[in-house]
Amino acid sequence: MVDLRMFTRRTFTVAGALLAVTFFALFGLLFVYTQYLQLVHAYSPLKAGSGALPFAVAMALAAGTSDRVVNRLGTRYTIAGGLAIMALGLGCMSFATLTTAFFPLALIMAVVGAGMGLIMAPASTASMAALPREKAPMASAMNSVARELGGVLGIAIIGTVVSATYRSRLLRSLPQAPASAADDLTSAHTVADTLPSDHASELIHASNVAFTHAMNTGTLLCALITLLGALAALAWLDHPTTTTPSEVPKHRRPVPSESPSG
């Protein structure tokens, strides 16, 4: 059973929420980014996969240096900075077009990965350190729940926003589009394969434009939520406090017992 008293520790609750925000933005981005690369740009699965590789590399490099950043700036500013960097990358992704080249997209993904790398370890550590040692296993489990919940909500909410925006934009620009083509971009491309070449190219172009616009809306929403997370980190994350032996009040220091005199 989960000890609900853990959530009375503000640092534990806020750090867990920020982990959820991080995965919300990540999964929301990946949900549309892979479709954008493979369908709008018509990249092969291998090239589309390599488009996300800079994200993994940048995240690993940033995560490896996050401890030094924490030592220099503190947990609060490191997490807030990581979220701000993620928001910057997501905001840049919201300007993608049908013709955005591979290299700028890969660079944007690297920025998002670098921001996430600065968040993960400090947020997890802050969450665990906010509780007594015996609560560490439960805190770790709750961190996993927060990440999974954030990812699920990211796909559900961003996916819904993108789907609704795509349908609205496609039917507005191409009212005669088949109903099934307005379901999603994959369906539009499938329907286009059954049409004469001139109608097929018109449908593919209109659906690609509609999806890119919808993706921009979704990634902008991710950027705004991530930026709010950065502000929340600045406002509500506590500074870690450590007590050294020299800082212990004198009345709390053990007094050595005097040996009895002979």
C-alpha positions as CSV (number, residue, x, y, z in Angstrom):
1,M,0.0,0.0,0.0
2,V,1.1,3.5,-0.7
3,D,1.7,5.7,2.3
4,L,-0.2,8.9,1.3
5,R,1.7,10.8,3.9
6,M,4.6,10.9,1.5
7,F,2.8,13.5,-0.6
8,T,2.9,15.9,2.3
9,R,6.5,16.4,1.5
10,R,6.5,19.2,-1.0
11,T,9.8,18.3,-2.6
12,F,8.7,14.7,-3.2
13,T,5.4,15.7,-4.7
14,V,6.8,18.5,-6.9
15,A,9.7,16.4,-8.1
16,G,7.4,13.6,-9.1
17,A,5.1,16.0,-10.9
18,L,8.0,17.4,-12.8
19,L,9.0,13.9,-13.9
20,A,5.5,13.4,-15.1
21,V,5.6,16.7,-17.0
22,T,8.9,15.7,-18.6
23,F,7.5,12.4,-19.9
24,F,4.3,14.1,-20.9
25,A,6.2,16.4,-23.3
26,L,8.6,13.6,-24.5
27,F,5.9,11.1,-25.4
28,G,3.7,13.8,-26.9
29,L,6.5,14.8,-29.1
30,L,7.5,11.3,-30.2
31,F,3.9,10.4,-31.0
32,V,3.8,13.0,-33.8
33,Y,7.5,13.2,-34.7
34,T,7.8,9.6,-36.0
35,Q,4.7,10.1,-38.2
36,Y,6.1,13.4,-39.4
37,L,9.4,11.8,-40.5
38,Q,8.0,8.6,-42.1
39,L,4.8,10.0,-43.7
40,V,5.4,13.7,-44.4
41,H,9.1,13.4,-45.3
42,A,8.7,9.8,-46.6
43,Y,11.9,8.8,-44.8
44,S,12.7,5.1,-44.5
45,P,12.2,3.5,-41.0
46,L,16.0,3.5,-40.6
47,K,16.4,7.2,-41.4
48,A,13.4,8.1,-39.3
49,G,14.8,6.2,-36.4
50,S,18.2,8.0,-36.8
51,G,16.3,11.3,-36.6
52,A,15.7,10.6,-32.9
53,L,19.3,9.3,-32.3
54,P,20.6,12.8,-31.4
55,F,18.1,12.9,-28.7
56,A,19.5,9.8,-27.0
57,V,23.1,10.9,-27.4
58,A,22.5,14.4,-26.0
59,M,20.4,13.0,-23.2
60,A,23.2,10.6,-22.2
61,L,25.9,13.3,-22.3
62,A,23.8,15.8,-20.3
63,A,22.8,13.1,-17.7
64,G,26.5,12.3,-17.2
65,T,27.2,15.9,-16.3
66,S,24.0,16.6,-14.3
67,D,25.7,15.9,-11.0
68,R,28.4,18.6,-11.7
69,V,25.7,21.0,-12.7
70,V,23.8,20.3,-9.5
71,N,26.9,20.9,-7.5
72,R,27.4,24.3,-9.2
73,L,23.8,25.5,-9.5
74,G,21.8,23.5,-7.1
75,T,18.9,21.0,-7.7
76,R,16.2,23.6,-8.2
77,Y,18.0,25.6,-10.9
78,T,19.3,22.5,-12.7
79,I,15.8,21.0,-13.0
80,A,14.3,24.3,-14.0
81,G,17.0,24.9,-16.5
82,G,16.5,21.4,-18.0
83,L,12.8,22.0,-18.4
84,A,13.5,25.4,-20.0
85,I,15.9,23.8,-22.5
86,M,13.3,21.2,-23.3
87,A,10.7,24.0,-23.8
88,L,13.1,25.7,-26.1
89,G,13.5,22.6,-28.3
90,L,9.8,21.9,-28.3
91,G,9.1,25.5,-29.3
92,C,11.5,25.3,-32.2
93,M,9.9,22.1,-33.3
94,S,6.5,23.9,-33.5
95,F,8.0,25.9,-36.5
96,A,8.7,22.7,-38.6
97,T,7.3,22.8,-42.1
98,L,6.9,20.3,-45.0
99,T,10.4,21.1,-46.2
100,T,12.4,21.4,-42.9
101,A,15.7,19.6,-43.5
102,F,16.9,16.5,-41.6
103,F,19.8,18.3,-39.8
104,P,17.7,21.0,-38.1
105,L,15.2,18.4,-36.9
106,A,18.0,16.3,-35.5
107,L,19.5,19.4,-33.8
108,I,16.2,20.2,-32.2
109,M,15.9,16.7,-30.9
110,A,19.4,17.0,-29.4
111,V,18.3,20.2,-27.5
112,V,15.2,18.3,-26.2
113,G,17.4,15.4,-25.1
114,A,20.0,17.7,-23.4
115,G,17.2,19.3,-21.4
116,M,15.8,16.0,-20.3
117,G,19.2,14.7,-19.3
118,L,19.5,17.6,-16.9
119,I,16.2,16.7,-15.3
120,M,16.0,13.0,-14.7
121,A,18.7,12.2,-12.2
122,P,18.3,15.4,-10.1
123,A,14.5,15.1,-10.0
124,S,14.7,11.4,-9.0
125,T,17.3,12.1,-6.4
126,A,15.4,15.1,-4.9
127,S,12.2,13.0,-4.7
128,M,14.0,10.1,-2.9
129,A,16.0,12.4,-0.6
130,A,12.8,14.1,0.6
131,L,11.7,10.9,2.4
132,P,13.2,8.8,5.2
133,R,15.6,6.1,4.0
134,E,13.1,3.3,4.7
135,K,10.6,4.9,2.3
136,A,13.1,4.8,-0.6
137,P,11.7,1.7,-2.4
138,M,8.2,3.2,-2.3
139,A,9.5,6.5,-3.5
140,S,11.3,4.9,-6.4
141,A,8.1,3.0,-7.4
142,M,6.1,6.3,-7.3
143,N,8.7,7.9,-9.5
144,S,8.1,5.2,-12.0
145,V,4.4,5.6,-11.8
146,A,4.8,9.4,-12.4
147,R,6.9,8.8,-15.5
148,E,4.5,6.2,-16.9
149,L,1.4,8.4,-16.1
150,G,3.0,11.4,-17.7
151,G,3.8,9.5,-20.9
152,V,0.3,8.0,-21.1
153,L,-1.3,11.4,-20.6
154,G,1.1,13.0,-23.2
155,I,0.1,10.5,-25.9
156,A,-3.6,10.8,-25.0
157,I,-3.8,14.6,-24.7
158,I,-1.4,15.6,-27.4
159,G,-2.7,12.8,-29.6
160,T,-6.3,14.2,-29.2
161,V,-5.2,17.7,-29.9
162,V,-3.3,16.7,-33.0
163,S,-6.1,14.5,-34.3
164,A,-8.7,17.2,-33.8
165,T,-6.5,19.9,-35.4
166,Y,-5.6,17.7,-38.3
167,R,-9.2,16.8,-39.1
168,S,-10.4,20.4,-38.9
169,R,-7.5,21.7,-41.1
170,L,-7.8,19.0,-43.7
171,L,-11.6,19.3,-44.1
172,R,-11.3,23.1,-44.2
173,S,-8.6,23.0,-47.0
174,L,-10.1,20.1,-48.9
175,P,-13.8,19.7,-48.1
176,Q,-14.2,16.9,-50.7
177,A,-11.7,14.7,-48.9
178,P,-12.9,11.2,-48.2
179,A,-14.2,10.8,-44.6
180,S,-11.6,8.1,-43.8
181,A,-8.8,10.4,-44.9
182,A,-9.7,12.8,-42.1
183,D,-9.2,10.1,-39.4
184,D,-5.4,10.3,-39.4
185,L,-2.4,10.9,-41.7
186,T,-1.9,7.1,-42.3
187,S,-5.4,6.7,-43.5
188,A,-5.1,9.7,-45.8
189,H,-2.0,8.1,-47.5
190,T,-3.8,4.8,-47.7
191,V,-6.8,6.4,-49.4
192,A,-4.6,8.3,-51.8
193,D,-3.2,5.0,-53.1
194,T,-6.6,4.2,-54.4
195,L,-7.2,7.5,-56.2
196,P,-6.1,8.7,-59.6
197,S,-2.7,10.4,-59.5
198,D,-3.9,14.0,-59.7
199,H,-6.5,13.5,-56.9
200,A,-4.0,11.4,-54.9
201,S,-1.3,14.1,-55.0
202,E,-3.8,16.8,-54.0
203,L,-4.9,14.7,-51.0
204,I,-1.4,13.8,-49.9
205,H,-0.3,17.4,-50.0
206,A,-3.4,18.7,-48.1
207,S,-3.1,15.9,-45.5
208,N,0.6,16.5,-45.0
209,V,0.0,20.3,-44.6
210,A,-2.8,19.6,-42.1
211,F,-0.7,17.1,-40.1
212,T,2.3,19.4,-40.0
213,H,0.1,22.2,-38.7
214,A,-1.4,19.9,-36.1
215,M,2.0,18.7,-35.0
216,N,3.1,22.3,-34.6
217,T,0.1,22.9,-32.4
218,G,0.8,19.8,-30.3
219,T,4.5,20.5,-29.8
220,L,3.7,24.1,-28.9
221,L,1.4,22.8,-26.2
222,C,4.2,20.6,-24.9
223,A,6.5,23.5,-24.9
224,L,4.1,25.6,-22.8
225,I,3.4,22.8,-20.3
226,T,7.2,22.2,-20.0
227,L,7.8,25.9,-19.4
228,L,5.2,26.0,-16.7
229,G,7.0,23.0,-15.2
230,A,10.2,25.1,-15.1
231,L,8.4,27.9,-13.3
232,A,6.9,25.4,-10.9
233,A,10.4,24.1,-10.1
234,L,11.7,27.6,-9.3
235,A,8.7,28.4,-7.2
236,W,8.1,25.1,-5.2
237,L,11.2,23.0,-5.2
238,D,13.0,23.3,-1.9
239,H,16.7,23.9,-1.7
240,P,18.4,20.8,-0.4
241,T,19.8,21.3,3.1
242,T,22.8,19.5,4.4
243,T,24.2,19.7,7.9
244,T,27.8,19.3,8.6
245,P,29.3,18.5,12.0
246,S,30.5,22.0,12.5
247,E,26.9,23.3,12.0
248,V,25.5,21.1,14.8
249,P,24.6,23.3,17.8
250,K,27.0,22.9,20.7
251,H,24.2,21.8,23.0
252,R,23.5,18.8,20.7
253,R,27.1,17.6,20.4
254,P,28.0,14.6,22.5
255,V,30.1,15.6,25.5
256,P,33.0,13.1,26.1
257,S,32.8,11.5,29.5
258,E,35.6,12.3,31.8
259,S,37.6,9.3,33.1
260,P,37.5,9.1,36.9
261,S,40.6,10.3,38.6
262,G,42.6,7.9,40.7
